[in-house]
Amino acid sequence: MEVLDTALDGLDKKNRLTSKILEHNRRNGFGPPPKFPGPTIIVVLEKRARRDTGSTLSTATVVGDKDKPGESPGLHILLHSPTLDIPQRVEIPLRLVLKGLPSFESLYMVYLHVLKMSDGQNLVYYGITKRGWMKRFMEHVARSVRDDSPLLFHRSLREGILERLRQRGMEQSLPAGVASPSAHGEMIGNYHVLCGAGMTEEQALETEEYLVDKYSFGKADGLNMIPGGKAGIQHLHKLKIIQAGQRPVLDDDRDAMLEMYVRANPRKGIANLRIAEHWKNPDYAVRVICGAEARFDREEILQIRASAAAGATAADIQKELDANDPRRIRRVIDGKTYSRVR
């Protein structure tokens, strides 16, 4: 897009930031993102439809976020839903739209969808996909409204959209028979974040598990009905939704399985209240998180933390435990995995 290219060219002339990111992409691929001192650079691309001609007007500006200094530069795309008359925002790491990266084919993405509701809640949902993550959002919309999905994210999305249509006097747009009120009022905006891309299956599962545990599952504003990552797969086993050997990684596969389970067992509850209540029990959480094959057990996790606190490196601890991958140990030390295990 010409306006975005112009903004990136201007940024490069000012401080060579674009060239530095391109070089980082060529050297590091999907490795750690580039970070620069000072306010975090955000390229803001705004796209609005012109009512007089129906064409789209695009503008691009560069801003510095002083509240989050030293982070990797980002691209924020500002959109507007003409049907609902609400703002939308898409957030993408800037390096992912520039050249120099390997192919995304067969790799995974972790994404976040946030529904801004009129009662002040920001409802969050995390997922894993190998396809377009915004395409996944449109699939979520279709399943929530057209298919009347009972899943918590789909219910909240459906109720928020329908309440918004009611508030705008567009009852004629409502599907026949829809009358359920929204628990959080109307949806007044939404935004979508690409948390990571170019991930291996293992990286994607670990990232989703950490994010869902910290921000969504069992939280008042969380819409994930089961834990994320491997803990979620283990949970599906405990609910007898999947059999031994099954490993549904993608969220669309897990959603389909959950939906069939909820429709077949309506008295067990649509929302995640019962599961979440168990999840609040630390012993239950440890059993789920550590119960899967090839995972650290509780004693090993405590040993890793104690050794790190005493000054041991990840490589030292790997030798102590006879583990096969020091990166797994590093993620435990950094609190990125097994954070619920105490």
KAZI-V956292 format. One line per field, one symbol per residue. ss: DSSP state (H for helix, E for strand, L for the rest). burial: # if it has 9 or more other C-alpha atoms within 8 Angstrom, else .. A space follows every 50 residues. Layout:
# KAZI-V956292
ss = ???
burial = ???
This chain:
# KAZI-V956292
ss = LHHHHHHHHHHHHHHLHHHHHHHHHHHHLLLLLLLLLLLEEEEEEEEEEL LLLLLEEEEEEEEEEHHHLLLLLEEEEEEEELLLLEEEEEEEEHHHHLLL LLLLLLLEEEEEEEEEELLLLEEEEEEEELLLHHHHHHHHHHHHHLLLLL LHHHHHHHHHHHHHHHHLLLHHHLLLLLLLLLLLLLEEEEEEEEEEEEEL HHHHHHHHHHHHHHHLLLLLLELLLLLLHHHHHHHHHHLLLLLLLLLLLL HHHHHHHHHHHHHHLHHHLLLLHHHHHHHLLHHHHHHHHHHLLLLLLHHH HHHHHHHHHLLLLHHHHHHHHLLLLHHHHHHHHLLLLLLLLL
burial = ..##..###.##...###..######..##........##########.# .......###.#..#...#############..#.###########.#.# #.....############..##########..#..##..######..### ################...#...#.......#.############.###. #..##########.####..#################...#.......## #.###.###.##......##.#..######.#.###.#####.....#.# ##.##.##...#.#..##.......#..#####..####.#.
